Amino acid sequence: MKVLITGGAGFIGSHLAEHYLAHNDEVFVIDDLSTGSIENIRPLKAHKRFSYFLDSVENRQVTAELVDECDVVFHLAAAVGVRLIVESPVRTIETNVRATELILNLAAKKKKRVLVTSTSEVYGKRTQMPFQEDDDLLMGPSSKGRWSYACSKALDEFLALAYWKEKRVPTTVVRLFNTVGPRQTGRYGMVVPNFVRQALKQEDITVYGDGTQRRCFLHVADAVRALTQLMAKSQAVGEVYNIGNTEEITIQDLAEKVRAMTGSASRIVKIPYKEAYEEGFEDMLRRVPDTSKLHALTGFVPRYTLEDTLKDVISHLRTAAADQATIASDESTLVQEVKGDWQIAAVI
Ligand code: UDP
């Protein structure tokens, strides 16, 4: 099978690419490296069944070729991370809506199977847990930047389902809840890599708000398993699925766990939301998925506990820190290579 992964140099996309390569499929990745990284796909580059294009999904010509070439499309390319969303709302809205519209439009020609990744953010301020796929979505006001992400993703969902209903493009929508694991960067505010990096550097661990907010964290390997299982099921077409873990932890407890597991002497400090993000920032107190729909179709249950997941992240970031000096000295070579890759991409 030929698999196209938009955003394939990202955290989840690169794990997904690895999965399909390991199962003898051919993988095509398109990524503009805006939030993804060449490092994530570096080990895959030598693979005969792997091709990648350093380009924006919005480059219609390139994306059209790729959609035509492939049997299935995982559309992961998106502006993600709360910090990025608060800081660059225009980019968030435009990237998320335009890219999805283009992918669906191109997929419609030959009715290609498309999986569109959405987010648990679309549930917004709902307080009844757990969140079910058919629940009402409760957005905040448009004056608060955070909600632009949820809203742009909700529009992606409507589009994907409309393309199925009206044009018979076989689409599936997934709502990813907090997903963590090796290669996730803390650059865009994600809590687990942030805390682990802070703990390893003996810096203050920054808990935003009062730390009583809770989240459920799914290991990226579990997320990849759910994504691939859904792609393989024709019954998933025209449907929306939550993908997440149901084991909850408060952010304060998470900070303590990370500190204990890393053996760090870091202090845990509380930072008001207005300093961490912006004035009037609204956080979600809880966010728990109901995954019974996913389970009923695929039998999916997470294999990794939070401890397993944190262990993997800690070990990944420890190695990355040790490699940092080498990476820095390799930086000029990397720039050269990226330029070379770009030329290859343009020729293909
Ligand atoms: N958070 C935190 N410290 C950080 C980064 C995030 O306390 O350094 C909090 C954030 O305010 C939220 C939770 O951790 O309540 C999860 O944040 P993340 O951005 O990882 O995902 P979200 O669930 O907000 O999409």
Residues whose N, C-alpha, C, O or C-beta is under 5 A from the ligand:
A	BS01	UDP	V82 G189 M190 V191 V192 N194 T206 V207 Y208 Q213 I251 D283 M284
